[in-house]
Amino acid sequence: MITVEDVKKNELAKLLIKKSDEILGVIGYTEHGERHASLAASIAYNIMDRLKYPEKQAHLASIAAYLHDIGNVINRDYHAQTGAILAHLILSEMKMPTDDIMEIIAAIGNHDEKDGQPVSDVCAAAILADKSDVHSSRVRTLEMIKQDIHDRVNYAAKSSFLRVEEEKKLITLVIKIDTSISQVMEYFEIFLSRMLVCRRAAEFLGLKFQLEINGQRLL
């Protein structure tokens, strides 16, 4: 069975993640490199594991989450779809079974809230893993905090954690925000569409999605 650890050793995968992150940095986006990819992979695996999906499905979700942003090397627009094609190339060369590749590229191709939606359990886990990574470490430079709301909100987020309570059928994104840097309302201003796709992804998994900021339930 091919795991995300195998994919992490693939030279093309590593290069695509590195170059995609560099390009996003040029156009002013927060970090989308190895840190984000690896964290998303870990979260996706944990979601599937906590919900007691077969280990194979957990590995597929983890790989999809790890590779989900590689399409940014081509362009930010339609990066989900181009990323799916690039992932197909990588995984085919790694001799992954075709059925497994189809699961992964469908998840990658539908992970973005602008033009995608959960189409499988693997996809739903990858979506939740991606959207739950809000953290100050993703900010590249402090110079833009006052001017750029995305940098400001991410920098204000001192911790984020996706809590899965399988018995209660709940999945909760728990965030701590430093309100001296950014107000909670600014989070909703830029991330409402992401929270809506998280809700759809959670529902696909048979769960209810909740958002908790600074100890207060907001969704």
C-alpha positions as CSV (number, residue, x, y, z in Angstrom):
1,M,0.0,0.0,0.0
2,I,1.4,3.4,-1.0
3,T,1.2,5.9,1.9
4,V,1.8,9.6,2.3
5,E,5.3,8.9,3.6
6,D,6.0,7.2,0.2
7,V,4.6,10.2,-1.7
8,K,6.7,12.6,0.5
9,K,9.8,10.9,-0.9
10,N,8.8,11.4,-4.5
11,E,11.1,14.1,-6.0
12,L,8.4,15.5,-8.4
13,A,5.9,15.8,-5.5
14,K,8.4,17.6,-3.3
15,L,9.4,20.0,-6.1
16,L,5.7,20.8,-7.1
17,I,4.9,21.6,-3.5
18,K,8.0,23.8,-3.1
19,K,7.4,25.7,-6.4
20,S,3.7,26.1,-5.8
21,D,4.4,27.7,-2.5
22,E,7.1,30.0,-4.0
23,I,4.6,31.2,-6.7
24,L,1.9,31.8,-4.1
25,G,4.3,33.8,-2.1
26,V,5.0,36.0,-5.1
27,I,1.3,36.8,-5.6
28,G,0.8,37.4,-1.8
29,Y,-0.7,34.3,-0.5
30,T,0.0,32.7,2.9
31,E,2.2,29.6,3.3
32,H,1.1,26.6,1.2
33,G,4.3,24.6,1.3
34,E,5.5,21.5,3.1
35,R,4.2,22.5,6.5
36,H,0.6,23.0,5.2
37,A,0.7,19.9,3.1
38,S,2.0,17.7,5.8
39,L,-0.3,19.1,8.4
40,A,-3.3,18.6,6.1
41,A,-2.2,15.1,5.4
42,S,-2.0,14.3,9.1
43,I,-5.4,15.8,9.9
44,A,-7.1,14.0,7.0
45,Y,-5.7,10.7,8.2
46,N,-6.8,11.4,11.7
47,I,-10.4,12.2,10.6
48,M,-10.8,8.9,8.8
49,D,-9.1,7.0,11.6
50,R,-11.3,8.5,14.3
51,L,-14.4,7.7,12.3
52,K,-13.1,4.1,12.0
53,Y,-12.8,4.1,8.2
54,P,-10.6,1.3,6.7
55,E,-6.9,2.1,6.9
56,K,-6.6,2.2,3.1
57,Q,-9.2,5.0,3.0
58,A,-7.3,7.0,5.6
59,H,-4.2,6.7,3.6
60,L,-6.0,7.9,0.4
61,A,-7.4,10.9,2.2
62,S,-3.9,11.7,3.6
63,I,-2.3,11.6,0.2
64,A,-5.1,13.7,-1.4
65,A,-4.6,16.3,1.4
66,Y,-0.8,16.3,0.9
67,L,-1.0,16.9,-2.8
68,H,-4.1,19.1,-2.9
69,D,-2.3,22.4,-3.7
70,I,0.3,21.4,-6.3
71,G,-1.8,22.8,-9.1
72,N,-0.8,26.3,-7.9
73,V,2.5,25.7,-9.8
74,I,0.4,26.4,-13.0
75,N,-2.1,29.0,-11.8
76,R,-4.1,29.8,-8.7
77,D,-7.3,29.7,-10.8
78,Y,-8.5,26.1,-11.3
79,H,-5.6,24.8,-9.2
80,A,-7.7,22.0,-7.9
81,Q,-8.3,20.6,-11.3
82,T,-4.7,21.0,-12.6
83,G,-3.5,19.6,-9.3
84,A,-5.6,16.5,-9.8
85,I,-4.0,16.0,-13.2
86,L,-0.5,16.4,-11.8
87,A,-1.3,14.0,-9.0
88,H,-2.4,11.5,-11.5
89,L,1.0,11.7,-13.2
90,I,2.9,11.3,-9.9
91,L,0.8,8.4,-8.6
92,S,0.7,6.6,-11.9
93,E,4.5,6.6,-12.0
94,M,4.5,5.2,-8.5
95,K,2.4,2.3,-9.7
96,M,-0.6,3.1,-7.5
97,P,-3.8,1.1,-8.5
98,T,-6.0,3.0,-10.9
99,D,-9.0,2.9,-8.6
100,D,-7.1,4.4,-5.8
101,I,-5.7,7.2,-8.1
102,M,-9.3,8.0,-9.1
103,E,-10.3,8.4,-5.5
104,I,-7.4,10.8,-4.8
105,I,-7.7,13.0,-7.9
106,A,-11.5,13.3,-7.4
107,A,-10.8,14.6,-3.9
108,I,-8.1,17.0,-5.1
109,G,-10.2,18.3,-8.0
110,N,-13.1,19.1,-5.7
111,H,-11.3,20.5,-2.6
112,D,-11.6,24.2,-3.4
113,E,-14.7,26.0,-2.1
114,K,-15.0,28.1,-5.3
115,D,-15.7,25.3,-7.7
116,G,-15.8,22.0,-5.8
117,Q,-17.9,20.1,-3.3
118,P,-17.5,16.9,-1.3
119,V,-17.9,13.9,-3.7
120,S,-16.6,11.1,-1.5
121,D,-15.5,10.4,2.1
122,V,-11.9,10.8,1.0
123,C,-12.7,14.2,-0.5
124,A,-14.7,15.4,2.6
125,A,-11.8,14.5,4.9
126,A,-9.3,16.4,2.6
127,I,-11.6,19.5,2.5
128,L,-11.9,19.6,6.3
129,A,-8.1,19.1,6.7
130,D,-7.2,21.9,4.3
131,K,-9.7,24.5,5.6
132,S,-8.9,23.9,9.3
133,D,-5.3,25.1,9.0
134,V,-5.5,28.7,10.2
135,H,-2.4,29.8,12.1
136,S,0.1,32.6,12.6
137,S,2.9,30.5,11.2
138,R,1.4,30.7,7.7
139,V,2.1,34.5,7.5
140,R,5.2,35.2,5.4
141,T,5.9,38.7,6.4
142,L,4.6,40.9,9.2
143,E,4.7,44.0,7.0
144,M,1.4,43.2,5.4
145,I,-0.6,42.5,8.6
146,K,-2.2,46.0,8.7
147,Q,-3.0,46.1,4.9
148,D,-3.9,42.5,4.2
149,I,-6.9,41.0,6.0
150,H,-5.9,37.4,5.2
151,D,-2.4,37.9,6.8
152,R,-4.0,39.6,9.7
153,V,-6.5,36.9,10.5
154,N,-4.0,34.1,10.1
155,Y,-1.5,36.0,12.3
156,A,-4.1,36.5,15.0
157,A,-4.9,32.7,15.0
158,K,-2.6,31.4,17.7
159,S,-3.9,27.8,17.6
160,S,-6.4,25.8,15.6
161,F,-7.5,22.2,16.2
162,L,-10.1,20.0,14.5
163,R,-11.8,18.0,17.2
164,V,-13.6,14.8,16.0
165,E,-16.2,13.4,18.4
166,E,-17.4,10.3,16.6
167,E,-19.9,9.2,19.3
168,K,-21.6,12.6,19.2
169,K,-21.4,12.8,15.4
170,L,-19.6,16.2,15.8
171,I,-16.5,17.7,14.2
172,T,-15.5,21.1,15.7
173,L,-12.9,23.6,14.5
174,V,-11.5,25.1,17.6
175,I,-9.5,28.4,17.1
176,K,-7.9,30.8,19.5
177,I,-7.7,34.3,18.1
178,D,-5.8,37.2,19.5
179,T,-8.4,39.9,19.2
180,S,-5.8,42.7,19.7
181,I,-4.6,41.8,16.2
182,S,-7.9,40.8,14.5
183,Q,-11.5,40.8,15.5
184,V,-13.5,37.6,15.2
185,M,-15.8,39.3,12.6
186,E,-12.8,39.5,10.2
187,Y,-12.5,35.8,10.3
188,F,-16.0,35.4,9.0
189,E,-15.5,38.1,6.5
190,I,-12.9,36.1,4.6
191,F,-13.6,32.5,5.7
192,L,-17.3,32.2,5.6
193,S,-17.2,30.3,2.2
194,R,-14.7,27.9,3.7
195,M,-16.9,27.2,6.7
196,L,-19.8,26.5,4.5
197,V,-17.9,23.9,2.5
198,C,-16.6,22.5,5.8
199,R,-20.3,22.1,6.8
200,R,-21.1,20.2,3.6
201,A,-18.0,18.0,4.0
202,A,-19.0,17.2,7.6
203,E,-22.5,16.3,6.5
204,F,-21.1,14.1,3.8
205,L,-19.4,12.1,6.6
206,G,-22.6,12.0,8.7
207,L,-21.3,14.7,11.1
208,K,-22.4,18.1,12.3
209,F,-19.8,20.9,11.8
210,Q,-19.2,23.4,14.6
211,L,-16.9,26.4,14.9
212,E,-15.6,27.5,18.3
213,I,-13.5,30.6,18.6
214,N,-12.0,31.7,21.9
215,G,-14.3,29.3,23.8
216,Q,-17.5,30.5,22.2
217,R,-19.5,28.4,19.7
218,L,-20.3,30.5,16.6
219,L,-21.6,27.9,14.2
